[in-house]
Amino acid sequence: MKTTRSQQGDHALLEQLDHIARGLAETLSPFCEVVVHDLTHPRNAIMAIYNNLSERKIGDPATELGLARIRDRDFPQVIANYANAFRDGRRAKSTSIGIRGIGGEYVAALCLNLDLTLFNTVQSAITEFTKVDVQGPPMESLSPANVEALHDAIEQYAARRSKTPRSLKADERKALVKDLKAAGFMDMRRAVDTVSAYLGVSRSTIYVDARD
């Protein structure tokens, strides 16, 4: 099958885009996932993925934004700082940049997905550090009303140890689960699923931690 000059140019562009993505990923590691989408093959668009936070893989299909760019040449080239979320519920901030080929149509996209968990933890750490009247463990004052309250409780626990939730050691994680149980969080529907996903461990691990 003959390769046209336009196709050759698009291939070279994708190679250069991959180098840019790798450089950005190394600079922003481990907080930011960087993905290169080949929009000329939407069914297996993901050409490269660095600092994989979304648990996708090379060859996965294009996202809704990618498909929108394929359909509409006038689709905005840059969509920056929009709210997003990873599969396990972690909040993210994303930017999607469309890349045009020689013919002017979108042939690729460079996407950055920033994990906000650490920054929320840092914010919680600052709040914790500047408190002047601590009357008891913050866990006891939290109302286990919803998943967001559970996320906040986990982040505050990690912040007091200057860590992210996923970097907690086994003994720290066990203590956290016991605190969550004492505060009533583990009585919430699907609490084990939520906690295991947020901490990056299996459901069985959380069950064991809660039982020990």
C-alpha positions as CSV (number, residue, x, y, z in Angstrom):
1,M,0.0,0.0,0.0
2,K,1.4,3.3,-1.1
3,T,2.2,5.9,1.6
4,T,1.5,9.5,0.7
5,R,3.7,12.5,1.6
6,S,0.9,13.7,3.9
7,Q,0.9,10.4,5.7
8,Q,4.6,10.4,6.0
9,G,4.4,13.9,7.5
10,D,1.8,12.9,10.0
11,H,3.9,9.9,11.1
12,A,6.9,12.2,11.7
13,L,4.6,14.6,13.6
14,L,3.4,11.8,15.9
15,E,7.0,10.7,16.5
16,Q,7.9,14.3,17.6
17,L,4.8,14.5,19.7
18,D,5.8,11.3,21.5
19,H,9.2,12.9,22.4
20,I,7.4,16.0,23.7
21,A,5.0,13.8,25.8
22,R,7.9,11.9,27.3
23,G,9.7,15.1,28.3
24,L,6.6,16.5,29.9
25,A,5.9,13.3,31.7
26,E,9.5,13.1,33.1
27,T,9.2,16.7,34.3
28,L,5.8,16.3,35.9
29,S,6.2,12.8,37.3
30,P,4.5,11.3,39.3
31,F,1.7,13.8,39.5
32,C,0.7,14.0,35.8
33,E,-0.3,11.4,33.2
34,V,0.6,12.3,29.7
35,V,-1.2,10.6,26.8
36,V,-0.6,10.7,23.0
37,H,-3.7,9.9,20.9
38,D,-3.4,8.9,17.2
39,L,-6.7,10.2,15.9
40,T,-6.2,8.6,12.5
41,H,-6.9,5.3,14.3
42,P,-9.7,6.1,16.7
43,R,-10.5,2.5,17.7
44,N,-7.0,2.0,19.1
45,A,-6.0,5.7,19.5
46,I,-3.7,5.6,22.5
47,M,-0.2,5.6,21.0
48,A,1.7,6.3,24.2
49,I,0.9,6.8,27.8
50,Y,3.4,8.0,30.4
51,N,2.9,8.1,34.2
52,N,-0.1,5.9,33.8
53,L,-2.7,7.0,36.4
54,S,-5.9,6.1,34.5
55,E,-5.1,2.4,34.1
56,R,-5.6,2.6,30.4
57,K,-3.2,0.9,27.9
58,I,-1.7,1.4,24.5
59,G,-4.2,0.6,21.8
60,D,-7.3,1.7,23.8
61,P,-9.8,3.7,21.9
62,A,-10.1,7.5,21.6
63,T,-12.0,9.4,24.3
64,E,-15.1,11.6,23.6
65,L,-12.9,14.6,23.0
66,G,-10.9,12.7,20.5
67,L,-13.9,11.6,18.6
68,A,-15.3,15.1,18.6
69,R,-12.1,16.4,17.0
70,I,-12.3,13.7,14.3
71,R,-15.9,14.7,13.5
72,D,-15.4,18.5,13.6
73,R,-12.3,20.3,12.2
74,D,-13.5,23.5,14.0
75,F,-13.4,21.8,17.4
76,P,-11.3,23.9,19.8
77,Q,-7.7,23.1,19.5
78,V,-7.0,23.6,23.2
79,I,-9.3,22.7,26.1
80,A,-7.5,23.5,29.3
81,N,-8.0,22.8,33.0
82,Y,-11.3,21.0,32.9
83,A,-12.5,18.9,35.7
84,N,-12.0,15.1,35.3
85,A,-11.8,12.0,37.4
86,F,-9.8,8.7,37.3
87,R,-11.5,5.4,37.3
88,D,-11.0,5.0,41.1
89,G,-12.7,8.3,41.9
90,R,-9.5,10.4,42.4
91,R,-10.1,14.0,41.2
92,A,-8.1,15.2,38.2
93,K,-7.5,18.4,36.2
94,S,-7.1,17.8,32.5
95,T,-5.9,19.6,29.4
96,S,-6.4,18.4,25.9
97,I,-4.4,19.8,22.9
98,G,-5.5,18.9,19.3
99,I,-2.7,18.5,16.8
100,R,-3.4,19.2,13.1
101,G,-1.7,17.4,10.2
102,I,-0.5,18.8,6.9
103,G,-4.0,18.8,5.5
104,G,-5.4,20.8,8.5
105,E,-7.4,18.0,10.0
106,Y,-6.8,16.7,13.5
107,V,-4.5,13.7,13.4
108,A,-3.4,13.6,17.1
109,A,-4.0,14.9,20.6
110,L,-1.8,15.5,23.5
111,C,-3.6,15.1,26.8
112,L,-2.4,15.9,30.4
113,N,-4.2,14.5,33.4
114,L,-3.1,15.9,36.7
115,D,-3.8,14.0,39.9
116,L,-5.1,16.5,42.4
117,T,-4.9,14.1,45.3
118,L,-1.4,15.1,46.4
119,F,-2.2,18.8,46.2
120,N,-5.4,18.3,48.2
121,T,-3.2,16.5,50.8
122,V,-0.7,19.4,50.9
123,Q,-3.6,21.8,51.4
124,S,-4.9,19.7,54.2
125,A,-1.4,19.5,55.7
126,I,-1.1,23.3,55.7
127,T,-4.5,23.6,57.4
128,E,-3.4,21.0,59.9
129,F,-0.1,22.7,60.6
130,T,-1.6,26.2,61.2
131,K,-4.3,25.0,63.6
132,V,-3.8,26.6,67.1
133,D,-6.6,24.9,69.1
134,V,-6.7,21.2,68.6
135,Q,-9.3,19.6,70.8
136,G,-9.1,16.0,69.6
137,P,-8.4,13.9,66.6
138,P,-10.1,15.4,63.5
139,M,-11.4,12.0,62.6
140,E,-13.9,12.2,65.6
141,S,-15.4,15.5,64.3
142,L,-16.0,14.3,60.8
143,S,-19.5,13.3,59.8
144,P,-19.6,10.2,57.6
145,A,-22.2,11.6,55.4
146,N,-20.9,10.8,51.9
147,V,-18.0,9.6,49.9
148,E,-16.4,13.1,49.7
149,A,-16.3,13.2,53.5
150,L,-14.6,9.8,53.5
151,H,-12.0,11.0,50.9
152,D,-11.4,14.1,53.0
153,A,-10.9,11.9,56.1
154,I,-8.3,9.8,54.3
155,E,-6.5,12.8,52.9
156,Q,-6.3,14.5,56.3
157,Y,-4.9,11.4,57.9
158,A,-2.2,11.1,55.3
159,A,-1.5,14.9,55.5
160,R,-0.7,14.6,59.2
161,R,2.0,12.2,58.3
162,S,3.2,14.3,55.3
163,K,2.3,11.6,52.9
164,T,-0.2,10.8,50.1
165,P,-2.9,8.2,50.8
166,R,-1.2,5.7,48.5
167,S,2.2,6.1,50.1
168,L,1.0,5.0,53.6
169,K,2.9,2.1,55.1
170,A,1.0,-1.0,56.1
171,D,0.8,-0.2,59.8
172,E,-0.3,3.4,59.0
173,R,-3.0,2.1,56.7
174,K,-4.3,-0.3,59.3
175,A,-4.5,2.5,61.8
176,L,-6.3,4.6,59.3
177,V,-8.9,1.9,58.6
178,K,-9.5,1.4,62.3
179,D,-10.0,5.2,62.7
180,L,-12.4,5.1,59.8
181,K,-14.3,2.2,61.3
182,A,-14.5,4.0,64.7
183,A,-15.8,7.1,63.1
184,G,-18.5,5.2,61.3
185,F,-17.2,5.6,57.8
186,M,-16.9,1.8,57.2
187,D,-20.7,1.5,57.7
188,M,-21.3,3.4,54.5
189,R,-22.5,1.6,51.5
190,R,-19.5,0.4,49.4
191,A,-17.1,1.8,51.9
192,V,-14.6,-1.0,51.4
193,D,-14.6,-0.4,47.6
194,T,-14.1,3.3,48.1
195,V,-11.3,3.0,50.6
196,S,-9.4,0.3,48.7
197,A,-9.5,2.3,45.4
198,Y,-8.4,5.5,47.1
199,L,-5.5,3.7,48.9
200,G,-4.6,1.6,45.9
201,V,-4.9,-1.7,47.6
202,S,-7.2,-4.7,47.3
203,R,-10.6,-5.0,48.9
204,S,-9.4,-8.1,50.8
205,T,-6.6,-6.0,52.3
206,I,-9.1,-3.5,53.7
207,Y,-11.2,-6.3,55.1
208,V,-8.1,-7.7,56.9
209,D,-7.1,-4.3,58.2
210,A,-10.6,-3.7,59.6
211,R,-10.7,-7.1,61.2
212,D,-7.2,-7.1,62.8
